[in-house]
Amino acid sequence: MQRRIAFASFAGTAIEFFDFFVYGTAAALVFPTLFFPALGATAGTVAAFASFAVAFVARPVGAVLFGHLGDRLGRKRTLTYTLLLMGVSTVGVGLLPSAASIGVAAPVILVVLRVLQGIAVGGEWGGAALLAVEHSEPGRRGRAGMYPQLGPGTAFVLTSATFLISGVTMSREAFLAWGWRIPFLLSAVLIAVGLYVRLRIAETPVFTAAEPSRRLPLRTAFSAHTRHILLGGGALSAAFGLNYIGTVYLTSYGTTVLELSQPTMLLLGVIGGIVLVAATAAGALHSDRVGRRRVILGGNIAAVVCGLVVFPIIDTGSVVLVGAGLCLLLAIGGGVLGPAAAFMAELFETEHRYTAVGLSYNLATVLGGAVPPLVATALQASYGSIAVGALMAVYGVVSVACVLALPETRQRSLERLARE
């Protein structure tokens, strides 16, 4: 059962984040041309990244909606709903006609589907994290929480590899016409696999043993833990900034500014995704030995330094150094996010844990995932890439301050928190 739980939490987040990253890669490579052609190259790219960013605004909505269901109905049942919603919205993007076919309706529908993606993934992570952590032994919660955290890195590898294969096996015209749709439509198969796995797992013992509360999870979460929700989001925001600059913005920056080929950037993305997976695992496992707070604090301090040095490395235009810069971004971000599932779960009581964890984590994704890719293009155009790096360094400073204001949680008992 433990192996089945680990695989279910990993597979679900990998599938949902595959769908999520597929959109981000397409926003960097094809959406400016297909859905925002009248805006020109720079404005079209900004608009495409804005459509990518709206999902992050929707993620807290998903955290509240599915958090309420997860705290009332259970983790297992709620995760089935999030997976289905993500599948429908992602396949819908793959079937959507371009602006040349249906005019302004195309970008409008695109944004609606992206909002649904955001709601789904906003509800997904908290449930997947709790499914793993609440089933685990006290001294191994970092290890258990590693599995849902491996999903995003794996998804980035799959996304880059899928677009790479599609791009090198067909012409640019064919890729723009229909090739980009393949990853979106493939998600239907992955969703079916994910549902099969999740329907065969048990509800978490911590949730089953807890007495049901008659109070609204959202109300109790904020009344008891407003400070921890906000600080937890701030503590992880720099890591998300590094990850999304690496996974989304650099794909566009490398092809348009550095003039590297699209296959080259996608291949670097595959390598970077593997580094992200390894760093996530290392951070999670290390947190069981030295504590969650120490690992997250060290990673955020490294994020400050990384922000100041990474773009001078990338701007050399050397494929090797661009890859090194990308791997540096993802290694630091992954190291911070590795312990995040265990850290977040240990901060909150069982009766509102799904809601509180989802809100805090998705606050971090809004701050670090939505804003940096959206403003990076404008910053680079006005002040150069050094401004993007400075933004990342500022994020690191803020996250360091937030971590210092939070307690260590490694020794906490989830069962005791359930009784409280």
Sequence and secondary structure as in RCSB ss.txt:
>XXXX:A:sequence
MQRRIAFASFAGTAIEFFDFFVYGTAAALVFPTLFFPALGATAGTVAAFASFAVAFVARPVGAVLFGHLGDRLGR
KRTLTYTLLLMGVSTVGVGLLPSAASIGVAAPVILVVLRVLQGIAVGGEWGGAALLAVEHSEPGRRGRAGMYPQL
GPGTAFVLTSATFLISGVTMSREAFLAWGWRIPFLLSAVLIAVGLYVRLRIAETPVFTAAEPSRRLPLRTAFSAH
TRHILLGGGALSAAFGLNYIGTVYLTSYGTTVLELSQPTMLLLGVIGGIVLVAATAAGALHSDRVGRRRVILGGN
IAAVVCGLVVFPIIDTGSVVLVGAGLCLLLAIGGGVLGPAAAFMAELFETEHRYTAVGLSYNLATVLGGAVPPLV
ATALQASYGSIAVGALMAVYGVVSVACVLALPETRQRSLERLARE
>XXXX:A:secstr
 HHHHHHHHHHHHHHHHHHHHHHHHHHHHTHHHHT GGG HHHHHHHHHHHHHHHHHHHHHHHHHHHHHHHHH H
HHHHHHHHHHHHHHHHHHHH   HHHHTTHHHHHHHHHHHHHHHHHHHHHHHHHHHHHTTS GGGHHHHHHHHHH
HHHHHHHHHHHHHHHHHHTS HHHIIIIITHHHHHHHHHHHHHHHHHHTTS   HHHHHS   SS HHHHHHHHH
HHHHHHHHHHHHHHHHHHHIIIIIHHHHHHHTS   HHHHHHHHHHHHHHHHHHHHHHHHHHHHH HHHHHHHHH
HHHHHHHHHHHHHHTT  HHHHHHHHHHHHHHHHHHHTTHHHHHHHHS GGGHHHHHHHHHHHHHIIIIIHHHHH
HHHHHHHH HHHHHHHHHHHHHHHHHHHHTS   TT  HHHHHH 
